[in-house]
Amino acid sequence: MDKVFIRGLEVLSTIGVYEWEKGIRRKLLLDLELGFDNRPAAATDDIHLALDYATLSEKIAHHVSNTVVELVETMAEQVATLALSDARVQWVKVTLTKPGAVPNSAGVGVEILRHRTPNPAQQ
């Protein structure tokens, strides 16, 4: 399986468990790796057969920017679900970093790997 990636997607979001965090917007950094078969697009040089990472990046940025949650874990799950909404994506790895959340660190966050759940009708 091939891999398409989006690295360093910066989005302002309202995220945090503390009251003071709920009133501010802070930068989140997202890295995604997506399991996607690039062969059809490569063989035909057809953009319509490729994964549209620009549109996916826009959808993710819009969601993260407009969704308020407390946990980075919650946001990472939502981003993974959004990425897997394209039926051609077989798996996604989401790394979500919250810079400055812990003193003396570049950032903290989570990395999750999610696979497409097989459709029981296809088994």
C-alpha positions as CSV (number, residue, x, y, z in Angstrom):
1,M,0.0,0.0,0.0
2,D,1.3,3.4,-0.9
3,K,1.4,6.3,1.5
4,V,0.2,9.9,0.9
5,F,1.2,12.4,3.6
6,I,0.3,15.8,4.8
7,R,3.0,17.3,7.2
8,G,2.9,20.3,9.4
9,L,-0.7,21.4,8.9
10,E,-1.1,24.3,11.3
11,V,-4.6,25.1,12.5
12,L,-5.9,27.5,15.2
13,S,-8.3,25.7,17.5
14,T,-10.0,26.0,20.9
15,I,-8.8,22.9,22.8
16,G,-8.1,22.2,26.4
17,V,-9.4,21.0,29.7
18,Y,-8.7,24.1,31.8
19,E,-11.1,27.0,31.9
20,W,-8.4,29.5,30.7
21,E,-7.8,27.3,27.6
22,K,-11.5,27.4,26.7
23,G,-11.3,31.1,26.0
24,I,-8.4,31.1,23.6
25,R,-7.4,29.8,20.3
26,R,-4.0,28.0,20.0
27,K,-2.0,26.4,17.3
28,L,-2.2,22.7,16.7
29,L,0.1,20.9,14.3
30,L,-1.1,17.9,12.3
31,D,0.8,15.3,10.4
32,L,-1.2,12.7,8.5
33,E,-0.1,9.5,6.6
34,L,-2.8,7.9,4.5
35,G,-2.8,4.4,3.0
36,F,-3.8,4.9,-0.6
37,D,-3.2,3.1,-3.8
38,N,-1.5,5.6,-6.1
39,R,-1.0,3.2,-9.1
40,P,-4.2,4.2,-11.0
41,A,-3.4,7.9,-10.8
42,A,0.3,7.3,-11.7
43,A,-0.6,5.0,-14.6
44,T,-2.9,7.5,-16.2
45,D,-1.6,10.8,-14.9
46,D,-5.2,11.6,-13.9
47,I,-5.8,13.9,-11.0
48,H,-9.3,12.5,-10.5
49,L,-7.8,9.2,-9.5
50,A,-5.4,10.7,-7.0
51,L,-6.1,11.5,-3.4
52,D,-6.9,15.2,-3.3
53,Y,-4.7,16.2,-0.4
54,A,-5.5,19.9,-0.8
55,T,-9.2,19.4,-0.4
56,L,-8.6,17.0,2.5
57,S,-6.3,19.5,4.2
58,E,-9.0,22.2,3.8
59,K,-11.7,19.9,5.3
60,I,-9.5,19.0,8.2
61,A,-8.4,22.6,8.9
62,H,-12.1,23.7,8.8
63,H,-13.2,21.0,11.2
64,V,-10.3,21.5,13.7
65,S,-10.8,25.3,13.5
66,N,-14.5,25.1,14.2
67,T,-14.7,22.3,16.7
68,V,-14.2,22.8,20.4
69,V,-13.0,19.8,22.4
70,E,-11.1,19.2,25.6
71,L,-8.7,16.4,24.6
72,V,-6.2,16.1,21.8
73,E,-7.2,12.4,21.8
74,T,-10.8,13.4,20.8
75,M,-9.6,15.7,18.0
76,A,-7.2,13.1,16.6
77,E,-10.0,10.6,16.4
78,Q,-12.3,13.1,14.6
79,V,-9.5,13.9,12.1
80,A,-8.9,10.1,11.5
81,T,-12.6,9.6,10.9
82,L,-12.7,12.5,8.5
83,A,-9.7,11.1,6.6
84,L,-11.3,7.6,6.4
85,S,-14.5,9.1,5.0
86,D,-12.9,8.7,1.5
87,A,-13.6,5.0,0.8
88,R,-10.3,4.7,-1.0
89,V,-8.2,5.5,2.1
90,Q,-7.4,2.2,3.8
91,W,-5.7,3.5,6.9
92,V,-4.6,6.8,8.5
93,K,-2.0,7.7,11.0
94,V,-2.7,11.1,12.7
95,T,-0.1,12.9,14.7
96,L,-1.5,15.8,16.6
97,T,0.8,18.1,18.5
98,K,-0.2,20.9,20.9
99,P,2.8,23.2,21.1
100,G,3.6,24.9,24.4
101,A,1.2,22.8,26.4
102,V,3.9,21.6,28.8
103,P,6.7,23.9,29.9
104,N,10.1,23.2,28.5
105,S,8.8,21.1,25.7
106,A,8.3,21.7,22.0
107,G,4.9,20.2,22.3
108,V,2.8,17.2,23.5
109,G,0.2,15.2,21.7
110,V,-0.9,11.9,20.4
111,E,-0.3,9.6,17.4
112,I,-3.0,7.2,16.4
113,L,-3.3,4.6,13.6
114,R,-6.8,3.7,12.4
115,H,-7.8,1.2,9.7
116,R,-10.9,1.1,7.6
117,T,-13.4,-1.2,9.2
118,P,-14.4,-3.9,6.7
119,N,-18.0,-3.8,5.6
120,P,-19.6,-7.1,6.9
121,A,-21.5,-7.4,3.6
122,Q,-18.1,-7.6,1.8
123,Q,-16.7,-10.4,3.9
